Amino acid sequence: MARKVNLNADMGEGFGAYDIGNDAALLPIIGSANVACGFHAGDPNVMHRLVTQAKEHGVSIGAHPGFNDLWGFGRRRIDMKPRDLELMVAYQIGALQAIAAYAGTRVTHVKPHGALNNMAAEIPDYALAIGRAIKTVDPSLIYVALAGSEMDKAGESLGLRVAREAFVDRQYEDDGNLTSRKIEGSVIKDPQVASERVVRMVLEQEIVSRNGKRLPTRIDSLCVHGDEPTAVAVAQAARDGLLAAGVQLVTIPEMLA
C-alpha cells in the first residue's frame, strides 16, 4: 500500500487590520488548515475569510484554540485549572463551528496552539481537559496531538479519533517534545532541509532529535507554522519532496478514514 500523510498549517492568525502569514499562498499547498479562534489570534472576519477559501480549495478545517493571550501570540505558558481550560477550549471550538456554518462547511479536527499545545503534550490534566472539550462539543472531531505525547494518550483514553502530528519546521528533544523557541535553530527555515526531514519522517516513521536520537513515531499529519516568513517555501518544498517520494497527500479526515 502506498504511504499517505496529511500536510497541515496553522493559519488565520491575523487580527483586525493586521495580517500574519500568507494564508492565500498556503491553501493550495496543504490539505488541512488549523484556524485561530480569536484568543491568541484571529477574529470573526479573518475566520470567515479563511474557512471560505479553505472550502474552495478542498482543505479540511480545524479549530486551533490557544490561551487568551493576543500580546504573546499564545506562546506564553499559563497555569489554569483544568475545568477552566476545558471550557476555554470548548468556547473556541464552538466559535469556529458557527463561522464555518456561514461558509457552508464544518470543523473536522482540533489542534491546540503554541504554549497550550506544548503544555498539554507534557501535562495529563491539560491533555484530558482538551479531550473532554472535544468530546463534549462533538465527539466526531479528530484530536490532533503531538505523536507520543500526553495528548495522544488522552485522546485514546477518551475514545476520540487521534491524528498523530509531527512538525515540518521544528526541532525535537530526545523525549519527543519540541525544542524551545528560545534555543537558536529550533525553527527550521531552510526549505531543502525541511523537505529532506519530512520525507524521512514519513518513509521511516520516525523523528530524529536535535541530538541525533531516533524516535520511532506514527505520523499521520505534518505541520507548518503559517506565521513564519519562510512558511510558504517550506510547505511547498515539503509537499514536493513527499510527492516525489511517492507519498499521497490527503486531508486529516481522509488520513483516518
SULGI-V96835 format. One record per residue. N is the residue number from 1. RES is the residue in one small letter. BURIAL is 1 if it has 24 or more other C-alpha atoms within 12 Angstrom, else 0. Layout:
# SULGI-V96835
N_RES_BURIAL / N_RES_BURIAL
This chain:
# SULGI-V96835
1_m_0 / 2_a_0 / 3_r_0 / 4_k_1 / 5_v_1 / 6_n_1 / 7_l_1 / 8_n_1 / 9_a_1 / 10_d_1 / 11_m_1 / 12_g_1 / 13_e_1 / 14_g_1 / 15_f_1 / 16_g_0 / 17_a_0 / 18_y_0 / 19_d_0 / 20_i_1 / 21_g_1 / 22_n_1 / 23_d_1 / 24_a_1 / 25_a_1 / 26_l_1 / 27_l_1 / 28_p_1 / 29_i_1 / 30_i_1 / 31_g_1 / 32_s_1 / 33_a_1 / 34_n_1 / 35_v_1 / 36_a_1 / 37_c_1 / 38_g_1 / 39_f_1 / 40_h_1 / 41_a_1 / 42_g_1 / 43_d_1 / 44_p_1 / 45_n_1 / 46_v_1 / 47_m_1 / 48_h_1 / 49_r_1 / 50_l_1 / 51_v_1 / 52_t_1 / 53_q_1 / 54_a_1 / 55_k_1 / 56_e_0 / 57_h_0 / 58_g_1 / 59_v_1 / 60_s_1 / 61_i_1 / 62_g_1 / 63_a_1 / 64_h_1 / 65_p_1 / 66_g_1 / 67_f_1 / 68_n_1 / 69_d_0 / 70_l_0 / 71_w_0 / 72_g_0 / 73_f_1 / 74_g_1 / 75_r_1 / 76_r_1 / 77_r_0 / 78_i_0 / 79_d_0 / 80_m_0 / 81_k_0 / 82_p_1 / 83_r_0 / 84_d_0 / 85_l_1 / 86_e_1 / 87_l_1 / 88_m_1 / 89_v_1 / 90_a_1 / 91_y_1 / 92_q_1 / 93_i_1 / 94_g_1 / 95_a_1 / 96_l_1 / 97_q_1 / 98_a_0 / 99_i_1 / 100_a_1 / 101_a_0 / 102_y_0 / 103_a_0 / 104_g_0 / 105_t_1 / 106_r_1 / 107_v_1 / 108_t_1 / 109_h_1 / 110_v_1 / 111_k_1 / 112_p_1 / 113_h_1 / 114_g_1 / 115_a_1 / 116_l_1 / 117_n_1 / 118_n_1 / 119_m_1 / 120_a_1 / 121_a_1 / 122_e_1 / 123_i_1 / 124_p_0 / 125_d_1 / 126_y_1 / 127_a_1 / 128_l_1 / 129_a_1 / 130_i_1 / 131_g_1 / 132_r_1 / 133_a_1 / 134_i_1 / 135_k_1 / 136_t_0 / 137_v_1 / 138_d_0 / 139_p_0 / 140_s_1 / 141_l_1 / 142_i_1 / 143_y_1 / 144_v_1 / 145_a_1 / 146_l_1 / 147_a_1 / 148_g_1 / 149_s_1 / 150_e_1 / 151_m_1 / 152_d_1 / 153_k_1 / 154_a_1 / 155_g_1 / 156_e_1 / 157_s_0 / 158_l_1 / 159_g_0 / 160_l_1 / 161_r_1 / 162_v_1 / 163_a_1 / 164_r_1 / 165_e_1 / 166_a_1 / 167_f_1 / 168_v_1 / 169_d_1 / 170_r_1 / 171_q_1 / 172_y_1 / 173_e_0 / 174_d_0 / 175_d_1 / 176_g_1 / 177_n_1 / 178_l_1 / 179_t_1 / 180_s_0 / 181_r_0 / 182_k_0 / 183_i_0 / 184_e_0 / 185_g_0 / 186_s_0 / 187_v_1 / 188_i_1 / 189_k_1 / 190_d_1 / 191_p_1 / 192_q_0 / 193_v_0 / 194_a_1 / 195_s_1 / 196_e_1 / 197_r_1 / 198_v_1 / 199_v_1 / 200_r_1 / 201_m_1 / 202_v_1 / 203_l_1 / 204_e_0 / 205_q_1 / 206_e_1 / 207_i_1 / 208_v_1 / 209_s_1 / 210_r_1 / 211_n_0 / 212_g_0 / 213_k_0 / 214_r_0 / 215_l_1 / 216_p_0 / 217_t_1 / 218_r_1 / 219_i_1 / 220_d_1 / 221_s_1 / 222_l_1 / 223_c_1 / 224_v_1 / 225_h_1 / 226_g_1 / 227_d_1 / 228_e_1 / 229_p_0 / 230_t_1 / 231_a_1 / 232_v_1 / 233_a_1 / 234_v_1 / 235_a_1 / 236_q_1 / 237_a_1 / 238_a_1 / 239_r_1 / 240_d_1 / 241_g_1 / 242_l_1 / 243_l_1 / 244_a_0 / 245_a_1 / 246_g_0 / 247_v_1 / 248_q_1 / 249_l_1 / 250_v_1 / 251_t_1 / 252_i_1 / 253_p_1 / 254_e_1 / 255_m_1 / 256_l_1 / 257_a_0
